[in-house]
């Protein structure tokens, strides 16, 4: 769940599974992986935090995008960017490798369900997307009673076990 933060802040432009320093060729290789990760934001109240550059999940960054995403301008305006405005009950699905960022205003109420879907057959690529957020550390403490959450936990545990000891080379830092 995404909620309003205690302080205002912004995320830098990024793709969830492509490093900013990747060459155009490396980007295109990553973008070829099908179903690496489809994310969703389901707003329970108005939400206008997400900013995307349409169709960038299908192509390498152009010169302007590359410059902005690899310099001190990482939070700057990119030509053609789109602010995703959701009303209560609206849901947006997007490829996690679309060029995106977010801005958060601590004074505006935000309650948004956020999740990610990917296909298990993608193995390492799926693990890189999911496990870079530290699930292996907290999952042992997660003991749900709900059958659906138990299923989610067991699937995450399988992903963790299958990739234990492997260098997954996560794309995002921090």
DRENMILUM-320802 format. One line per field, with one value per residue: residue number from 1; residue in one letter; x, y, z of N, C-alpha, C, CB in turn. Coordinates in pm, 1 decimal. Last residue first. Glycine has a CB too. Layout:
seq = [NUM;...] .
type = [A;...] .
n_xx = [X;...] .
n_yy = [Y;...] .
n_zz = [Z;...] .
ca_xx = [X;...] .
ca_yy = [Y;...] .
ca_zz = [Z;...] .
c_xx = [X;...] .
c_yy = [Y;...] .
c_zz = [Z;...] .
cb_xx = [X;...] .
cb_yy = [Y;...] .
cb_zz = [Z;...] .
END
This chain:
seq = [174;173;172;171;170;169;168;167;166;165;164;163;162;161;160;159;158;157;156;155;154;153;152;151;150;149;148;147;146;145;144;143;142;141;140;139;138;137;136;135;134;133;132;131;130;129;128;127;126;125;124;123;122;121;120;119;118;117;116;115;114;113;112;111;110;109;108;107;106;105;104;103;102;101;100;99;98;97;96;95;94;93;92;91;90;89;88;87;86;85;84;83;82;81;80;79;78;77;76;75;74;73;72;71;70;69;68;67;66;65;64;63;62;61;60;59;58;57;56;55;54;53;52;51;50;49;48;47;46;45;44;43;42;41;40;39;38;37;36;35;34;33;32;31;30;29;28;27;26;25;24;23;22;21;20;19;18;17;16;15;14;13;12;11;10;9;8;7;6;5;4;3;2;1] .
type = [X;X;X;X;X;X;X;X;X;X;X;X;X;X;X;X;X;X;X;X;X;X;X;X;X;X;X;X;X;X;X;X;X;X;X;X;X;X;X;X;X;X;X;X;X;X;X;X;X;X;X;X;X;X;X;X;X;X;X;X;X;X;X;X;X;X;X;X;X;X;X;X;X;X;X;X;X;X;X;X;X;X;X;X;X;X;X;X;X;X;X;X;X;X;X;X;X;X;X;X;X;X;X;X;X;X;X;X;X;X;X;X;X;X;X;X;X;X;X;X;X;X;X;X;X;X;X;X;X;X;X;X;X;X;X;X;X;X;X;X;X;X;X;X;X;X;X;X;X;X;X;X;X;X;X;X;X;X;X;X;X;X;X;X;X;X;X;X;X;X;X;X;X;X] .
n_xx = [1945.6;1913.6;1793.4;1871.3;2070.8;2211.2;2192.7;2385.4;2248.9;2169.7;1850.5;1655.3;1471.9;1396.8;1249.2;1041.7;928.4;840.4;640.8;460.5;396.6;271.7;45.4;-78.0;-135.9;-316.4;-526.2;-583.0;-476.7;-268.9;87.1;358.7;662.6;920.7;1034.8;1035.5;1243.2;1454.1;1344.5;1255.2;1398.8;1369.3;1462.0;1277.8;1151.2;1341.5;1489.4;1289.1;1239.6;1485.2;1498.0;1185.0;976.3;772.4;605.4;538.7;401.1;270.3;250.6;88.5;-76.5;-338.0;-316.1;-385.4;-301.0;-364.6;-114.9;110.9;329.6;348.0;572.5;617.4;798.6;864.3;964.5;966.9;866.2;905.6;666.7;380.2;77.3;-254.5;-450.8;-778.2;-1007.8;-1102.1;-1075.0;-869.2;-544.6;-334.4;-13.6;140.8;378.5;621.7;708.2;1031.3;1074.0;1201.0;1410.4;1539.4;1799.3;1999.9;2254.5;2223.4;2077.2;1832.7;1896.5;2023.9;1818.5;1630.4;1775.1;1820.6;1588.8;1605.4;1459.9;1116.0;894.6;853.7;782.5;512.5;512.0;661.7;483.5;430.7;218.6;46.5;-225.5;-517.8;-802.4;-826.4;-746.3;-613.8;-395.7;-147.0;59.5;297.7;442.4;740.8;802.6;663.6;953.3;1233.1;1314.3;1433.0;1693.4;1781.1;1760.1;1962.6;2190.2;2182.6;2215.7;2359.3;2282.7;2264.2;2024.7;1923.1;1611.1;1381.7;1235.0;1367.7;1334.3;1375.7;1352.5;1086.4;1053.9;872.4;763.7;713.4;560.0;347.9;47.0;105.2;56.2;84.3] .
n_yy = [133.7;90.5;-148.0;-396.1;-662.5;-921.5;-1168.2;-1415.6;-1664.5;-1738.5;-1830.6;-1872.7;-2047.3;-1908.4;-1691.2;-1831.0;-1953.9;-1725.3;-1631.2;-1843.6;-1815.5;-1561.1;-1614.6;-1803.6;-1642.3;-1469.0;-1651.1;-1733.2;-1543.4;-1529.5;-1486.6;-1397.4;-1275.4;-1330.7;-1414.4;-1166.9;-984.3;-1065.7;-1112.2;-861.1;-640.4;-560.1;-740.1;-935.8;-852.8;-837.6;-1071.9;-1264.0;-1230.5;-1312.9;-1582.0;-1672.2;-1667.9;-1823.6;-1660.5;-1333.8;-1084.4;-795.1;-596.3;-312.9;-103.0;105.0;411.9;698.0;1014.1;1355.3;1594.6;1671.3;1551.7;1445.8;1304.0;1183.2;944.9;797.4;597.6;420.8;87.5;-141.7;-227.5;-141.6;-86.3;-2.2;180.5;241.4;416.0;449.5;797.7;877.4;959.7;1065.8;1072.5;1286.9;1215.7;1360.7;1498.7;1561.6;1558.6;1750.5;1588.0;1424.7;1412.8;1594.0;1506.8;1221.4;1022.6;1107.6;1312.4;1165.1;990.6;1173.3;1282.8;1050.7;790.2;455.3;189.8;76.6;9.0;172.2;415.0;475.0;777.5;821.9;913.4;959.4;940.7;1095.4;1147.5;1028.2;1015.4;685.9;447.3;333.1;102.7;37.8;-233.3;-369.2;-642.1;-774.1;-940.4;-1015.6;-1088.5;-903.6;-685.5;-509.4;-607.7;-538.5;-258.6;-197.6;-278.2;-90.8;148.5;69.8;173.2;347.9;284.4;-56.8;-189.2;-248.7;-12.4;289.7;635.6;955.4;963.9;1073.7;1330.1;1447.1;1580.1;1356.5;1137.8;1036.7;856.4;514.8;217.7;-116.7] .
n_zz = [-351.3;-704.0;-937.6;-1041.1;-908.8;-951.6;-835.8;-760.8;-544.8;-291.9;-402.3;-585.9;-482.9;-248.4;-358.1;-483.4;-257.0;-120.4;-291.4;-258.0;13.2;16.3;-142.4;26.0;242.8;126.4;93.0;360.6;639.9;814.4;762.6;876.9;826.7;891.7;650.0;495.4;532.3;356.9;110.4;19.5;-92.5;-354.4;-534.9;-593.9;-840.1;-1050.1;-1021.3;-1056.7;-1328.4;-1429.5;-1339.2;-1436.8;-1611.0;-1527.4;-1374.7;-1480.2;-1265.1;-1114.6;-825.6;-665.1;-441.8;-349.0;-188.6;-52.8;48.2;97.2;91.7;219.8;105.4;-213.9;-437.2;-764.2;-961.8;-1283.7;-1568.1;-1858.7;-1812.9;-1674.4;-1576.9;-1752.8;-1569.4;-1495.9;-1272.3;-1161.7;-950.6;-693.8;-707.7;-997.3;-1109.5;-1351.9;-1441.9;-1658.4;-1896.9;-2120.5;-2341.6;-2221.3;-1878.1;-1611.4;-1358.4;-1192.9;-1290.6;-1343.1;-1307.0;-1531.1;-1646.9;-1736.7;-1919.7;-2125.1;-2204.0;-2300.3;-2519.3;-2682.1;-2575.3;-2449.9;-2645.7;-2614.1;-2472.2;-2264.6;-2364.1;-2396.6;-2203.9;-1917.1;-1615.0;-1275.2;-992.2;-831.9;-787.3;-663.7;-448.7;-304.4;-385.8;-690.2;-771.5;-988.6;-1091.8;-1326.0;-1458.4;-1556.1;-1762.9;-1995.6;-2191.6;-2262.6;-2405.8;-2234.1;-2216.8;-2476.5;-2468.3;-2280.5;-2419.6;-2629.5;-2493.0;-2168.9;-1836.3;-1626.9;-1504.5;-1545.5;-1541.4;-1396.8;-1363.4;-1471.2;-1369.3;-1232.0;-870.3;-657.8;-414.5;-123.4;187.9;467.3;522.0;240.9;190.4;78.5;-83.7;0.0] .
ca_xx = [1883.9;1998.4;1774.2;1881.7;1953.0;2245.2;2085.9;2402.8;2276.4;2311.9;1940.2;1760.0;1529.5;1473.7;1368.8;1128.3;983.2;943.6;760.8;519.4;464.0;394.0;142.5;-34.5;-48.1;-185.7;-468.8;-532.0;-562.3;-374.2;-54.1;284.1;527.9;836.0;1020.2;935.4;1125.3;1481.6;1410.8;1159.1;1430.5;1306.6;1547.3;1358.5;1079.2;1239.1;1556.8;1353.9;1133.3;1436.9;1592.7;1289.9;1086.8;867.5;706.3;522.7;501.1;247.7;324.8;135.5;28.0;-289.0;-316.0;-402.0;-279.8;-393.9;-226.5;-13.5;288.2;317.4;486.1;633.8;682.5;907.4;867.9;1040.6;837.3;1021.3;758.6;502.9;187.2;-156.7;-363.9;-660.6;-935.7;-1147.2;-1104.7;-973.2;-642.3;-428.8;-123.8;101.3;235.3;584.5;608.8;930.9;1106.6;1091.2;1367.6;1399.5;1720.5;1862.4;2187.7;2289.7;2214.1;1834.8;1825.2;2093.5;1944.6;1597.3;1728.6;1932.6;1646.5;1590.6;1570.0;1232.1;916.5;876.5;925.3;575.9;443.4;687.2;541.5;460.0;294.5;189.8;-158.5;-373.8;-732.3;-862.8;-862.8;-632.6;-540.6;-181.8;-68.5;259.1;334.6;670.1;898.9;600.8;808.1;1184.6;1263.3;1295.1;1604.6;1782.3;1674.3;1821.4;2153.3;2175.2;2092.0;2367.9;2277.6;2388.6;2034.5;2007.4;1716.6;1478.5;1258.5;1297.0;1396.0;1334.5;1418.2;1174.8;1034.2;991.2;756.2;776.4;571.4;468.8;117.3;34.2;128.2;0.0] .
ca_yy = [200.5;105.9;-25.7;-275.9;-577.3;-792.8;-1129.3;-1270.9;-1615.5;-1745.0;-1815.5;-1776.1;-2077.5;-2032.8;-1667.3;-1742.7;-2035.6;-1810.3;-1549.6;-1816.4;-1937.8;-1584.3;-1513.0;-1841.6;-1758.0;-1415.7;-1582.8;-1828.9;-1547.5;-1626.5;-1453.2;-1520.5;-1258.5;-1274.4;-1510.6;-1271.1;-975.1;-1028.3;-1224.5;-956.4;-690.5;-477.3;-624.3;-952.8;-864.7;-734.8;-941.4;-1250.9;-1202.3;-1177.3;-1482.7;-1705.2;-1575.4;-1885.2;-1740.9;-1476.0;-1130.0;-928.0;-632.4;-450.5;-114.7;-32.5;343.6;557.6;913.2;1218.5;1536.6;1737.4;1505.1;1564.5;1280.9;1294.8;985.6;852.3;656.8;525.9;217.4;-86.8;-165.2;-220.2;-39.7;-109.5;185.9;155.3;402.6;332.7;682.4;907.0;856.7;1115.8;976.9;1272.6;1215.6;1292.7;1394.4;1592.9;1492.1;1728.5;1693.7;1452.1;1289.0;1631.2;1565.2;1341.5;989.2;995.5;1344.7;1274.4;936.0;1086.9;1368.2;1128.8;880.5;599.3;247.3;128.9;-63.0;31.8;392.2;388.2;672.8;864.2;817.2;1028.6;870.9;1088.4;1199.5;1002.3;1076.5;827.2;447.1;446.6;112.7;130.9;-163.0;-311.7;-547.5;-713.3;-923.3;-1029.7;-1073.4;-1007.5;-800.4;-480.2;-616.7;-678.1;-334.3;-164.6;-346.4;-234.2;126.4;116.6;72.5;349.6;411.4;44.4;-144.2;-355.6;-99.4;169.1;503.6;876.7;995.1;968.9;1281.1;1400.0;1583.6;1474.0;1239.5;1035.4;984.4;617.7;344.4;0.0] .
ca_zz = [-236.9;-586.4;-860.1;-1123.9;-905.4;-1013.5;-928.0;-775.2;-680.0;-323.8;-287.0;-619.9;-614.4;-239.4;-275.9;-561.8;-366.1;-60.5;-268.9;-390.1;-32.6;92.5;-183.2;-108.7;262.1;165.7;-23.3;261.1;521.7;844.0;739.7;904.1;772.4;998.7;760.5;471.3;618.6;495.8;177.9;74.6;40.4;-252.1;-507.3;-473.0;-713.7;-1031.0;-1018.4;-926.1;-1231.8;-1458.7;-1289.5;-1342.6;-1637.2;-1621.3;-1305.6;-1506.3;-1360.2;-1169.6;-945.8;-676.9;-543.8;-349.6;-317.7;-16.4;-54.6;139.1;16.7;260.9;238.3;-135.6;-322.1;-670.4;-883.0;-1155.9;-1475.2;-1788.3;-1872.5;-1744.6;-1482.0;-1757.1;-1654.0;-1511.1;-1388.9;-1155.5;-1077.4;-768.5;-622.8;-899.9;-1075.3;-1251.5;-1432.5;-1518.6;-1868.8;-1995.6;-2362.3;-2323.5;-2003.9;-1705.4;-1449.3;-1157.5;-1282.3;-1381.5;-1189.8;-1479.4;-1605.4;-1641.7;-1795.7;-2055.8;-2152.0;-2186.8;-2409.1;-2627.5;-2675.1;-2427.7;-2568.0;-2687.1;-2597.8;-2229.2;-2342.1;-2496.0;-2279.1;-2054.6;-1709.0;-1401.2;-1095.6;-799.8;-907.2;-665.7;-562.2;-305.8;-297.2;-599.1;-753.6;-881.6;-1089.5;-1197.8;-1482.4;-1444.8;-1654.7;-1863.9;-2177.9;-2171.4;-2481.9;-2274.1;-2100.0;-2431.5;-2559.5;-2255.0;-2294.8;-2659.0;-2568.7;-2307.7;-1942.5;-1703.3;-1576.9;-1480.5;-1632.9;-1422.3;-1248.7;-1514.0;-1369.9;-1347.0;-997.0;-708.2;-550.8;-193.8;42.1;405.2;626.9;324.1;186.6;154.4;-91.4;0.0] .
c_xx = [1756.0;1918.6;1865.2;1870.5;1977.2;2121.4;2112.0;2302.7;2295.9;2348.2;2086.1;1858.7;1648.8;1542.5;1456.9;1259.1;1080.3;1008.2;873.9;644.8;527.1;469.1;275.8;70.4;7.2;-86.5;-330.4;-469.2;-502.5;-466.0;-148.6;134.2;454.2;689.8;929.9;924.9;1025.9;1356.5;1437.8;1225.7;1336.3;1315.3;1490.2;1449.2;1170.6;1181.4;1457.7;1424.8;1193.5;1327.9;1543.1;1372.5;1197.6;986.7;808.2;637.7;483.8;361.6;290.1;203.1;75.2;-193.2;-262.1;-419.7;-298.1;-372.3;-243.5;-136.9;155.2;260.7;472.6;530.1;719.0;781.4;937.1;940.1;919.2;986.3;886.2;604.4;305.8;-47.7;-269.8;-581.6;-811.9;-1080.5;-1162.7;-996.5;-743.1;-539.1;-214.3;-21.7;213.3;435.4;567.4;838.4;993.6;1145.5;1252.9;1339.9;1574.3;1764.6;2043.9;2215.1;2291.2;1974.5;1837.8;2027.7;2020.0;1723.6;1700.5;1890.6;1754.5;1651.5;1544.2;1340.5;1043.8;907.2;955.3;724.4;532.6;629.6;575.5;529.8;308.9;273.5;-7.3;-317.7;-581.6;-781.5;-910.5;-759.3;-565.1;-333.6;-73.3;120.2;289.9;566.0;832.9;699.4;762.0;1033.8;1201.6;1232.8;1458.1;1687.7;1669.7;1729.9;2007.1;2132.9;2074.0;2233.9;2288.4;2388.5;2156.7;2015.9;1795.2;1583.1;1362.5;1329.6;1307.4;1406.7;1355.7;1235.5;1130.9;952.5;884.7;758.7;633.7;464.9;235.0;113.9;45.2;89.5] .
c_yy = [141.9;172.2;-26.2;-147.2;-448.5;-703.5;-996.4;-1224.3;-1464.6;-1697.4;-1832.6;-1751.3;-1988.4;-2066.5;-1792.0;-1715.3;-1952.8;-1900.2;-1634.3;-1730.0;-1918.5;-1706.2;-1537.1;-1743.9;-1805.2;-1528.1;-1527.0;-1762.2;-1642.4;-1645.5;-1567.3;-1494.7;-1391.7;-1260.2;-1460.6;-1373.4;-1089.9;-1032.3;-1193.9;-1070.0;-793.2;-538.1;-534.5;-835.5;-859.5;-736.0;-829.8;-1116.5;-1180.3;-1137.5;-1340.1;-1588.7;-1584.1;-1794.5;-1802.0;-1554.1;-1279.4;-960.3;-775.3;-474.2;-258.9;-46.7;202.3;482.3;775.5;1123.3;1390.5;1680.3;1564.6;1518.5;1407.9;1276.6;1104.4;890.8;713.0;599.5;319.7;34.5;-113.5;-152.7;-133.7;-57.6;66.0;170.4;316.3;315.2;567.2;784.1;910.5;1012.3;1021.1;1181.8;1195.4;1309.9;1320.5;1473.0;1521.0;1660.3;1652.7;1557.9;1306.8;1515.5;1607.3;1391.1;1110.0;959.1;1232.5;1301.6;1042.7;1030.4;1285.0;1214.9;964.7;678.5;396.8;176.5;-20.2;-52.4;250.1;363.1;604.9;752.8;886.2;927.6;955.5;1033.2;1204.9;1055.5;1057.1;890.1;589.4;429.6;217.9;141.2;-69.1;-250.9;-498.1;-614.6;-861.5;-1022.4;-1090.8;-989.1;-906.8;-593.7;-599.5;-697.5;-482.0;-251.8;-320.3;-313.4;-22.7;90.7;137.6;251.0;414.7;169.5;-34.9;-317.8;-207.9;67.4;403.7;742.8;911.6;1016.3;1167.8;1351.6;1524.4;1465.6;1367.7;1143.9;981.4;747.0;450.1;123.8] .
c_zz = [-191.2;-475.4;-738.7;-1045.0;-982.2;-1023.8;-997.2;-880.1;-677.1;-463.3;-331.1;-506.5;-647.4;-371.3;-273.5;-487.4;-449.8;-165.8;-211.6;-378.2;-170.5;39.2;-113.6;-161.3;127.7;194.2;8.0;137.8;416.4;722.7;776.8;887.1;785.8;955.4;874.1;585.4;602.7;583.8;324.8;151.6;101.2;-111.7;-397.8;-442.3;-592.4;-890.5;-990.6;-913.7;-1093.2;-1359.8;-1312.3;-1291.7;-1533.3;-1649.9;-1401.2;-1445.1;-1376.0;-1263.9;-985.8;-809.5;-547.2;-466.8;-300.3;-148.3;7.0;21.9;56.9;190.7;284.2;-1.4;-240.0;-560.1;-795.5;-1079.7;-1352.1;-1700.1;-1793.6;-1829.9;-1547.1;-1666.3;-1643.7;-1602.8;-1383.1;-1284.8;-1057.4;-903.3;-705.4;-813.6;-974.9;-1230.6;-1317.3;-1515.3;-1719.1;-1969.8;-2235.9;-2344.3;-2101.4;-1830.6;-1540.0;-1249.9;-1241.7;-1364.4;-1218.8;-1355.4;-1553.0;-1592.9;-1693.0;-1920.4;-2072.5;-2122.0;-2283.8;-2508.5;-2606.7;-2543.2;-2551.1;-2591.2;-2670.0;-2352.8;-2296.2;-2473.5;-2383.0;-2142.0;-1840.7;-1491.6;-1222.2;-914.9;-883.5;-797.3;-549.6;-420.2;-271.4;-516.2;-646.4;-881.2;-970.5;-1207.6;-1345.8;-1491.9;-1533.2;-1748.7;-2033.2;-2151.0;-2392.1;-2354.6;-2140.1;-2313.4;-2522.3;-2339.2;-2259.1;-2535.0;-2597.6;-2376.0;-2080.0;-1819.7;-1667.0;-1567.2;-1561.6;-1526.5;-1273.7;-1405.1;-1443.0;-1341.1;-1108.3;-839.3;-578.9;-332.2;-15.7;254.6;574.2;431.2;284.2;151.3;-19.7;0.0] .
cb_xx = [1861.1;2125.2;1627.4;1776.3;1913.7;2306.9;1955.4;2551.4;2161.7;2359.0;1904.7;1697.4;1423.7;1382.7;1328.9;1055.9;869.3;883.8;729.4;416.5;364.8;361.6;90.1;-154.8;-124.0;-199.7;-561.2;-644.3;-580.4;-456.3;-75.1;314.7;532.2;890.0;1156.6;968.0;1055.2;1542.5;1541.9;1074.8;1437.7;1162.3;1567.3;1440.9;1001.2;1127.8;1629.3;1453.8;1030.1;1383.5;1727.9;1378.5;1035.1;797.3;638.9;514.1;645.8;110.5;477.3;21.0;147.3;-406.9;-231.8;-525.7;-139.2;-538.9;-203.3;-4.1;395.2;217.0;540.6;617.5;630.6;1004.4;763.7;1112.9;681.3;1083.7;794.0;557.5;229.0;-222.0;-284.2;-700.9;-896.3;-1293.0;-1202.6;-1104.3;-572.2;-489.4;-70.8;71.8;162.7;666.6;660.5;999.2;1127.1;1020.8;1482.9;1388.9;1785.0;1859.3;2266.1;2295.9;2289.5;1772.2;1677.4;2093.3;2033.1;1505.4;1601.6;1992.1;1536.0;1656.5;1708.6;1190.0;798.5;754.5;978.1;557.7;322.7;843.8;444.4;549.4;227.3;210.8;-213.1;-342.7;-765.6;-833.7;-829.6;-638.6;-604.9;-113.2;-185.9;361.0;215.4;767.0;1016.2;526.8;736.5;1260.8;1375.0;1290.6;1643.0;1925.1;1722.9;1793.9;2244.5;2311.1;2093.6;2484.9;2147.9;2504.4;2039.2;2149.1;1657.0;1406.4;1130.5;1341.1;1423.0;1364.5;1571.2;1098.4;1052.8;1061.5;733.8;927.8;653.7;592.9;20.9;9.8;156.4;-96.3] .
cb_yy = [339.0;188.2;-10.7;-278.0;-546.3;-814.7;-1122.0;-1233.0;-1653.4;-1883.3;-1918.8;-1645.9;-2062.6;-2148.1;-1626.8;-1610.1;-2091.9;-1895.7;-1432.1;-1747.0;-2055.0;-1603.0;-1371.1;-1846.9;-1873.3;-1325.6;-1470.0;-1919.6;-1404.9;-1581.0;-1415.7;-1573.2;-1210.7;-1137.5;-1544.0;-1343.1;-847.0;-889.4;-1258.8;-1013.7;-579.3;-453.8;-543.4;-1075.3;-992.4;-753.3;-915.1;-1365.6;-1318.0;-1168.2;-1501.5;-1801.1;-1434.4;-1919.7;-1850.9;-1502.7;-1093.9;-937.1;-617.3;-547.5;-17.3;-136.2;421.6;535.1;926.9;1207.1;1549.1;1886.2;1538.6;1658.8;1166.9;1435.2;868.6;975.7;553.2;624.9;251.0;-193.0;-263.3;-233.8;102.6;-241.2;320.7;6.7;541.7;340.2;722.2;951.3;732.0;1253.1;829.7;1412.8;1105.2;1347.7;1296.8;1632.5;1337.4;1862.7;1737.7;1498.0;1197.5;1679.2;1685.1;1453.2;928.2;874.8;1371.9;1403.2;882.9;972.4;1445.7;1217.7;972.0;640.4;221.8;243.9;-43.1;-25.2;490.6;446.9;730.6;889.3;699.4;1158.4;738.3;1002.5;1341.0;849.1;1226.6;898.4;377.2;578.6;-26.4;272.7;-262.6;-206.0;-612.5;-645.1;-837.2;-1159.6;-1174.2;-1002.0;-862.1;-352.1;-510.5;-721.4;-318.5;-15.9;-300.7;-285.4;207.3;45.4;-9.0;319.6;528.2;-11.5;-92.1;-480.0;-163.0;118.9;456.1;951.4;969.4;834.1;1394.6;1287.9;1729.4;1483.6;1186.4;1053.2;1101.3;572.3;385.5;-0.7] .
cb_zz = [-267.3;-619.6;-816.8;-1229.3;-761.4;-1153.7;-854.4;-815.7;-777.1;-307.2;-175.8;-660.1;-722.1;-197.7;-131.3;-593.1;-455.5;52.6;-174.1;-481.4;-36.6;241.3;-151.6;-204.7;332.6;289.1;-70.0;216.4;462.7;966.5;594.4;1047.6;622.5;1042.0;816.6;342.6;592.1;500.5;107.3;-36.3;129.6;-287.9;-634.0;-485.1;-711.7;-1131.4;-1151.0;-904.0;-1228.4;-1603.7;-1356.3;-1403.6;-1642.9;-1752.2;-1226.4;-1656.7;-1313.9;-1242.4;-923.3;-659.5;-515.2;-359.2;-421.7;82.9;-118.4;192.7;-136.8;233.3;339.4;-211.0;-235.5;-742.4;-796.5;-1174.4;-1433.5;-1889.2;-1869.9;-1831.4;-1374.1;-1903.3;-1615.3;-1567.9;-1394.7;-1132.1;-1133.6;-788.0;-510.9;-969.6;-1018.9;-1294.8;-1410.7;-1451.7;-1950.5;-1875.9;-2460.0;-2457.2;-1984.4;-1741.7;-1532.8;-1010.7;-1185.7;-1526.4;-1140.0;-1588.4;-1721.5;-1704.9;-1825.0;-2142.6;-2268.0;-2232.0;-2450.7;-2736.1;-2740.5;-2294.9;-2637.7;-2779.4;-2688.9;-2156.2;-2240.1;-2630.5;-2347.2;-2083.2;-1733.6;-1378.6;-1129.1;-676.5;-944.4;-648.8;-571.8;-164.5;-164.1;-677.9;-714.1;-901.2;-1084.6;-1152.6;-1563.5;-1352.3;-1700.0;-1856.9;-2267.2;-2034.2;-2564.0;-2355.2;-1995.5;-2392.7;-2703.3;-2284.3;-2179.4;-2710.9;-2701.3;-2384.7;-1932.9;-1612.4;-1479.1;-1453.2;-1770.0;-1466.9;-1207.9;-1662.1;-1226.7;-1480.6;-988.1;-727.4;-653.7;-114.9;-9.6;442.3;743.3;236.9;220.8;300.5;-240.2;121.7] .
END
